[in-house]
Amino acid sequence: MPNCICNPSAMLGPVMALFVCLFILAVPAGAVTGDVTGGRINPLPIAIAPFLAGQGGEEAAGTITSVISNNLARSGYFNPLPPESFIEQ
């Protein structure tokens, strides 16, 4: 079994291969260009019906409805409609 520490010519091949790979990766293939014309997303209007609860769960139902509505609004993708604008009440 050859000892690579004492034989520098045995390391020449792998070192040269490493340098060739690094050179190929370092040479840019070409400039990539692009235009960004807008970054505005129009939020989708969404109706979130209030949860119905019975036997003292009205407060929890209202909390769940407001949490869902606030989370969707904060995402930026949705615009929760006010409950007054619903067709059916």
Secondary structure, DSSP 8 states (H G I E B T S, - for coil): ---TTT-HHHHHHHHHHHHHHHHHHHS----------------EEE--------SS-HHHHHHHHHHHHHHHHHHSSEEE--GGG-S--
